Amino acid sequence: MAETPYEVLGVAKTAGADEIRKAYRKLAKQLHPDLNPGKPEAEARFKSVSAAYDLLSDPEKRARYDRGEIDESGAERPRYSYRPHAEGAQGRKYAPQGEMNVEDLEDLFAMFGQRASGQRGRPGGAGQGGFRVPGQDSLYSLTVGFVEAAAGGRQRLSLAPDQWLDVTIPAGIADGQVLRLKGKGQPGFGGGEPGDALIEVHVAPHPLFRRDGDDIRVELPVSLAEAVLGARVTVPTVTGPVTMTIPKGSDSGAQLRLRGKGMQKKGHEGDQYVTLKVVIGEAGDAELAQFLEGWAAKHPGDPRRGMGAP
Amino acid sequence: MTGLDDLLGRFAGLERAELVRWVENRWVLPDDEGGRWVFREVDIARVELILHVRHEFAVGDDAMELMLGLLDQVYSLRRQMGRLAAALEAQPAEVQAAIKRALAAHG
């Protein structure tokens, strides 16, 4: 350990300012480099005496040195922060006698029990400690069809051979939405409330229907004759097939709306949009081709007029 | 290993008799190794804390006794809280979520 500045000056730790100044002057005279030419150890000693006096002659520095905040050279010392030690394993020995031992969970439970009965003005419930814990929530996943998600319905979720949950699927439920069934989770402990069942609902995609917000979009193949002459056709919807009129001379890609046939949310049902898709298919036979050759010659219209030069 | 003399060297403003009294008062609890006091990091930090408080606030022995008693209770509670928090962190996510909800509801 380095010499303390008190030792360097040869004074007691309790020495007063006068005593320190006297000791310094005496040593400084003895060791001054001008009086000791060619004696490097005297010069080194002189430096440390000056440094020691510099520190001890300043009451502020001296106090900080005495408290261990700075070292002999006046440099800051790393401070010991008490908190990390106190909260660590070493700090245990300073814990008050009779500290609650959490290893013994009864103590902790008793504490909870006091709170529960004190705050709610109810007896502590089951168990000696009056410890009451709500049950955990149970998490389930359920996949429903598109039509069921749009129109609503009921599903039975089986948990065990003799245990199930009846789940009401609200109309218009979105993929990933979570339903909460209050009190259908794990039972509580000591009279605590049961947890809830949380059911994450997944909606399976549909080959015809596509969801667009609260609306449903569907593509409807129609024949050339139906598009040209108009027709009454049957269209699937989430509430069952309906009859729809295709107006005379409908273009492929034309959109027709079936009001209220989208998501069946009570009071604000969405609509179903039907996009016509003219299908030539087998109708494109030789007879039709022959007819159109003659017909086209008499009707030289250009549907791309107005698109401008490519 | 920090003995009594090492500690007195570390804190120039600390008198031997004073430190001995602190130990006798059980303010500082060094380990006893073959009749020799050994100060651990926590003890050194505590000595520094006592020195600092005594100087900064001119705290006398009675008040120091009271302050250390309260301080030890606070740190004891904080340590227990830390252990409880660690136990909660070891629980499955849904248990943690339920506890967080309960804490929010009974805040």
Interface residues (C-beta under 8 A of the other chain):
Chain A: M1 T4 Y6 K13 A63 Y65 D66 R67 G68 R79 Y80 S81 Y82 R83 H85 A86 E87 G88 Q90 G91 R92 K93 Y94 A95 P96 E99 M100 V102 L108 P134 Q136 D137 L139 G195
Chain B: D6 G9 R10 F11 A12 G13 L14 E15 L29 R40 E41 V42 I44 A45 R46 E48 L49 L51 H52 H55 G69 L71 D72 Q73 Y75 S76 R78 R79 Q80 G82 R83 L84 E94 V95 A97 A98 A102
